[in-house]
């Protein structure tokens, strides 16, 4: 949601990560399969759930989140900073074509 708000307000989003964290495979199944959910107890106390308004709220607490590539303005990696359009080429240079078979 932060990346969507940034796009709406024309604020650039910079992603800082190591190249080893980026995968050459596209998530064909959509973003829902990439999120691991945990208990919302770290966000809200269960004692507050007795409130009539709070009991109608659905809490989703992901461990990590999928950010669509078109929302990122710049990727800063361990080998430098790159525009999103160049990441695909970097991944093809970083991973050998034989490595791609292990992702399937």
C-alpha positions in Angstrom: 0.0 0.0 0.0 2.9 2.3 0.6 4.2 1.8 -2.9 0.7 2.5 -4.3 0.4 5.7 -2.3 3.9 6.8 -3.5 2.9 6.3 -7.1 -0.4 8.2 -6.6 1.6 11.1 -5.1 4.5 10.9 -7.7 7.0 9.9 -5.0 9.8 7.6 -6.2 10.2 4.2 -4.6 13.7 2.8 -4.2 14.2 -0.9 -3.5 17.5 -1.9 -1.8 18.3 -5.6 -2.1 21.0 -8.0 -3.0 21.0 -9.6 -6.4 20.7 -13.0 -4.8 17.2 -12.0 -3.5 15.9 -11.4 -7.0 14.6 -14.4 -9.0 14.6 -14.7 -12.8 11.2 -16.4 -12.8 8.0 -14.3 -13.1 5.3 -15.1 -10.5 2.6 -16.4 -12.8 0.2 -17.4 -10.0 -0.1 -13.8 -8.8 0.8 -12.0 -5.7 -1.4 -13.9 -3.3 0.8 -17.0 -3.5 3.9 -15.0 -2.6 2.6 -13.8 0.8 3.0 -15.6 4.1 0.5 -14.5 6.7 1.1 -14.6 10.4 -1.0 -13.8 13.5 -2.2 -10.2 13.7 -1.3 -10.2 17.5 1.9 -8.3 16.7 -0.3 -5.5 15.2 -3.3 -5.4 17.5 -4.0 -6.7 21.0 -6.7 -9.3 21.2 -8.2 -7.4 24.1 -9.1 -4.6 21.7 -11.1 -7.1 19.6 -14.0 -7.0 22.1 -14.9 -3.5 20.9 -17.9 -3.7 18.6 -16.2 -1.7 15.8 -12.9 -3.6 16.0 -14.7 -7.0 15.9 -15.9 -6.1 12.4 -12.4 -5.4 11.1 -10.4 -8.1 9.2 -6.7 -7.9 9.9 -4.2 -9.3 7.5 -0.5 -9.4 8.6 1.9 -10.5 5.9 5.5 -11.5 6.7 6.6 -9.9 3.5 4.8 -8.4 0.6 4.9 -8.5 -3.2 5.5 -5.1 -4.8 4.6 -5.0 -8.5 7.7 -4.0 -10.6 6.0 -1.0 -12.2 5.8 0.6 -8.7 9.6 0.6 -8.2 11.6 3.6 -9.5 15.1 2.4 -8.8 16.7 -0.8 -7.7 19.9 -0.5 -5.6 21.7 -3.8 -5.4 25.1 -5.1 -4.3 26.4 -4.4 -7.8 24.9 -0.9 -8.2 21.7 1.1 -8.9 19.6 0.2 -11.9 16.3 1.2 -13.6 13.6 -1.4 -13.5 13.8 -1.9 -17.2 17.4 -3.1 -16.8 16.8 -5.7 -14.1 15.7 -8.4 -16.5 19.1 -8.1 -18.3 21.0 -8.2 -15.0 19.2 -11.3 -14.0 20.1 -13.0 -17.3 23.7 -12.1 -16.7 23.7 -13.1 -13.0 22.0 -16.5 -13.5 23.4 -19.0 -15.9 20.7 -20.5 -18.3 21.2 -23.9 -16.6 20.2 -22.3 -13.3 16.8 -21.3 -14.7 15.8 -25.0 -14.9 16.1 -25.4 -11.1 13.4 -22.7 -10.7 10.8 -24.6 -12.8 
